[in-house]
Amino acid sequence: MVGGTLRLNERGCFEVGGYLLLAPHGSAVSTDPLGITIPGKGFIPVGGAVSGGGGYADDEELSEGYQAMATPRTKGVVLLNPEAPQRP
């Protein structure tokens, strides 16, 4: 289970709990209001709560492409899978 608050980092990328958000296929960014629509979850504004199935990877596992989106405070990446069963 993953979760946290949706934020925008200094490079303009979405993060959840300090991890870069890897949103599922079909997700769409909105600029007014700023946020993201995730299939199966709906619209989540910046500052809103994100939760669902998925997992985390630490910053040591970031590929070069993800490193370009990260900031010095980025902990790694979070993959959100809204279709995965959520465990309590």
Buried (B, 14 or more C-beta within 10 A) or exposed (E): EBBBBBBEBEEEBBBBBBBBBBBBEEBEEEEEEEBBBBEEBEEBEBEEEBBBBBEBBEBEEBEEEBEEBBEEEBBBBBBBBBEBEEEE
